[in-house]
Amino acid sequence: MANIRSQIKRNKTNERRRERNKAVRSALKTSEKKVRAAASEGDAEGAAERLREASRALDKAASAGVLHKRTAARHKSRLARSASS
């Protein structure tokens, strides 16, 4: 455990961010799974709607710093390919 006050505060901040990042990543995985499920069922409209929601969530995660910008772009690209197939 840290003895320095600023590091104690920093540890609290890091823990809050870690919890937030974990929740966001989990939600992203769920939204990506919904896109793939709709695409595998052959529901083109449903897949397109889910893709729009997932893309928006990925962009938000990237802007918040949870994901890197290029990682989000790669996920969106792969989802779009799977939704169109």
C-alpha positions in Angstrom: 0.0 0.0 0.0 1.3 3.5 -0.9 2.3 5.9 1.9 2.3 9.0 -0.3 -1.1 10.8 -0.3 -1.1 11.6 -4.1 -0.4 7.9 -4.9 -3.3 6.9 -2.6 -5.6 9.2 -4.5 -4.2 8.0 -7.8 -4.9 4.4 -6.8 -8.6 5.3 -6.1 -8.9 7.0 -9.5 -7.3 4.0 -11.2 -9.7 1.6 -9.6 -12.7 3.7 -10.6 -11.5 3.8 -14.2 -10.7 0.1 -14.2 -14.3 -0.7 -13.1 -15.7 1.6 -15.8 -13.5 0.2 -18.5 -14.5 -3.3 -17.5 -18.2 -2.5 -17.8 -17.7 -0.8 -21.1 -15.7 -3.6 -22.6 -18.3 -6.1 -21.4 -21.1 -4.1 -23.0 -19.1 -3.9 -26.2 -18.7 -7.7 -26.3 -22.4 -8.1 -25.8 -23.3 -5.7 -28.6 -20.9 -7.4 -31.0 -22.4 -10.7 -30.1 -25.9 -9.4 -30.9 -24.7 -8.3 -34.4 -23.2 -11.6 -35.2 -26.3 -13.5 -33.9 -28.6 -11.4 -36.0 -26.4 -11.9 -39.1 -26.2 -15.7 -38.6 -30.0 -15.8 -38.3 -30.3 -14.1 -41.7 -32.0 -11.0 -40.2 -30.5 -8.3 -42.4 -32.6 -5.4 -40.9 -31.9 -6.5 -37.4 -28.2 -6.9 -38.1 -28.0 -3.5 -39.6 -29.7 -1.9 -36.6 -27.5 -3.8 -34.2 -24.4 -2.8 -36.3 -25.4 0.9 -36.0 -25.7 0.5 -32.2 -22.4 -1.4 -31.9 -20.6 1.1 -34.1 -21.8 4.0 -31.9 -20.7 2.2 -28.8 -17.3 1.4 -30.2 -16.8 5.1 -31.2 -17.8 6.2 -27.7 -15.4 3.7 -26.1 -12.6 5.0 -28.4 -13.3 8.6 -27.6 -13.4 7.8 -23.8 -10.0 6.1 -24.1 -11.3 2.6 -23.2 -10.2 1.3 -26.7 -7.6 2.6 -29.1 -9.1 4.4 -32.1 -7.7 1.8 -34.6 -8.9 -1.1 -32.5 -12.4 0.3 -32.6 -12.1 0.8 -36.4 -11.0 -2.8 -36.8 -13.9 -4.1 -34.8 -16.4 -2.0 -36.7 -14.9 -3.2 -40.0 -15.1 -6.8 -39.1 -18.7 -6.5 -37.7 -19.8 -4.8 -41.0 -18.3 -7.6 -43.0 -20.1 -10.2 -40.9 -23.4 -8.3 -41.0 -23.3 -8.0 -44.7 -22.6 -11.7 -45.3 
